[in-house]
Amino acid sequence: MSTHHQMPFEQMLFRLQKIVEIQQAQQQRIQQRVDLLYRVSFIAIAILVASMSILVMALATELPYLTQSINKMNTHFADITGNMETMRRNMAVMQSSVNVMPSMVSHIDTMNLSTQQMDHDVREMNHRMSGIRQNMDIITHSVNDMANSFGQMEHSVYRMGHDVTRMSRPMRLFNSMSPFR
């Protein structure tokens, strides 16, 4: 080879070497960015898993209170249903007792004989009315217990909302650092 041809060949080799070095540097920068993205992604996933675990634990600790309140409410509803059935029977008895009165008006002649039966019916009605009053007291007590149960549930739900807000703070911080905005 001549000296004249050797010079451009050396320049071409030098330029090729520079191009390869530039490509390697770019490849290295890209690899560093990808590694950084992997690390940030793994950290974000770890934070997300930890947050979800804490949330599940918080829900698990509140679940017995909610279940207990719901069971208490079911008991109160069952009591109210039973009391309503008793009231329905008492009202039917009262209705049948009231249905007797028109026949009493039409039979004024036999009123003296019917007075004893009527006295007995009135006593029975009074007895049933006192039973109705007792049922109403029980219903009032059950409704008050339900109001207390709703208050406890409202407090538990408020506490869960507070816990969710507190646990979402790290994710909001992560969102503000996101490179994809």
C-alpha positions in Angstrom: 0.0 0.0 0.0 1.1 3.4 -0.6 1.4 6.1 2.0 -1.2 8.1 0.2 -3.8 5.3 0.4 -2.7 4.4 3.9 -3.7 7.8 5.4 -7.4 7.8 4.4 -7.6 4.2 5.6 -6.2 5.2 9.0 -8.6 8.1 9.1 -11.5 5.8 8.3 -10.4 3.3 11.0 -10.0 6.2 13.4 -13.5 7.5 12.5 -15.0 4.0 12.8 -13.4 3.6 16.2 -14.9 6.9 17.3 -18.3 5.9 16.0 -18.1 2.6 17.9 -17.0 4.4 21.1 -19.9 6.9 20.7 -22.4 4.1 20.2 -20.9 2.2 23.3 -21.3 5.4 25.4 -24.9 5.8 24.2 -25.6 2.1 24.9 -24.1 2.5 28.4 -26.2 5.6 29.1 -29.3 3.8 27.9 -28.4 0.8 30.1 -28.0 3.1 33.2 -31.4 4.7 32.5 -33.1 1.2 32.2 -31.4 0.1 35.4 -32.6 3.2 37.2 -36.2 2.6 35.9 -36.0 -1.0 37.1 -34.9 0.1 40.6 -37.6 2.8 40.8 -40.2 0.3 39.6 -39.2 -2.3 42.1 -39.2 0.2 44.9 -42.7 1.4 43.8 -44.0 -2.1 43.7 -42.5 -2.8 47.1 -44.2 0.4 48.5 -47.5 -0.6 46.8 -47.3 -4.2 48.3 -46.5 -2.8 51.7 -49.4 -0.2 51.5 -51.8 -2.9 50.4 -50.7 -5.2 53.2 -51.1 -2.5 55.8 -54.6 -1.7 54.4 -55.6 -5.4 54.5 -54.3 -5.6 58.1 -56.3 -2.4 59.0 -59.4 -3.9 57.4 -58.9 -7.2 59.2 -58.7 -5.5 62.6 -61.9 -3.5 61.9 -63.8 -6.5 60.5 -64.7 -8.0 63.9 -66.2 -4.7 65.0 -68.2 -4.4 61.9 -69.4 -8.0 62.1 -70.3 -7.6 65.7 -72.3 -4.5 64.9 -74.1 -6.2 62.0 -74.9 -9.2 64.2 -76.3 -7.0 66.9 -78.4 -5.2 64.3 -79.7 -8.5 63.0 -80.7 -9.5 66.5 -82.5 -6.2 67.0 -84.3 -6.6 63.7 -85.4 -10.2 64.7 -86.7 -8.8 68.0 -88.6 -6.1 66.2 -90.1 -8.6 63.8 -91.2 -10.8 66.7 -92.7 -7.8 68.5 -94.5 -6.8 65.3 -96.0 -10.2 65.1 -97.2 -10.0 68.7 -98.6 -6.6 68.0 -100.4 -7.9 64.9 -102.0 -10.7 67.0 -103.0 -8.3 69.7 -104.5 -6.0 67.1 -106.5 -8.9 65.7 -107.7 -9.8 69.1 -108.6 -6.1 69.7 -110.4 -6.0 66.4 -112.4 -9.1 67.2 -113.2 -7.6 70.6 -114.3 -4.3 69.0 -116.5 -6.3 66.6 -118.4 -7.6 69.6 -119.6 -4.1 70.5 -122.2 -3.5 67.7 -124.0 -6.7 68.7 -124.0 -5.4 72.3 -125.7 -2.2 71.2 -128.4 -4.1 69.3 -129.0 -6.3 72.4 -129.5 -3.7 75.1 -132.1 -6.0 76.7 -129.4 -8.5 77.4 -126.9 -6.0 78.5 -127.1 -6.8 82.2 -126.3 -10.4 81.4 -123.5 -9.4 79.1 -121.9 -7.0 81.5 -119.8 -9.7 83.2 -118.5 -10.9 79.8 -117.8 -7.3 78.8 -116.0 -6.7 82.1 -113.8 -9.7 81.4 -113.1 -8.6 77.8 -112.1 -5.1 79.1 -109.8 -6.6 81.6 -108.3 -8.8 78.9 -107.9 -5.8 76.6 -106.2 -3.9 79.5 -103.9 -6.8 80.0 -103.1 -6.9 76.3 -102.6 -3.2 76.2 -100.0 -3.5 79.0 -98.4 -6.2 76.9 -98.4 -3.8 73.9 -96.8 -1.1 76.1 -94.1 -3.6 77.1 -93.6 -4.5 73.5 -93.3 -0.8 72.6 -90.8 -0.3 75.4 -88.8 -3.3 74.0 -89.0 -1.8 70.5 -87.8 1.6 71.8 -84.9 -0.1 73.5 -84.0 -2.0 70.4 -84.2 1.2 68.3 -81.9 2.9 70.7 -79.5 0.0 70.5 -79.6 0.2 66.7 -78.8 3.9 66.9 -75.8 3.1 69.1 -74.7 0.4 66.7 -75.0 2.8 63.7 -72.8 5.3 65.7 -70.2 2.6 66.3 -70.2 1.7 62.6 -69.9 5.3 61.6 -66.9 5.7 63.9 -65.3 2.5 62.4 -65.9 3.7 58.8 -64.5 7.1 59.7 -61.4 5.4 61.2 -61.0 3.2 58.1 -61.2 6.3 55.8 -58.6 8.0 57.9 -56.4 4.9 57.6 -56.8 4.8 53.8 -55.9 8.5 53.5 -52.8 8.0 55.7 -51.7 5.0 53.8 -52.1 6.6 50.4 -49.6 9.4 51.3 -46.5 7.5 50.1 -48.2 6.8 46.7 -49.0 10.5 46.2 -45.4 11.3 46.9 -44.3 8.6 44.4 -46.8 10.1 41.8 -45.1 13.5 42.2 -41.7 11.9 41.4 -42.9 10.0 38.4 -40.7 10.5 35.3 -43.7 9.8 33.0 -45.7 12.9 33.7 
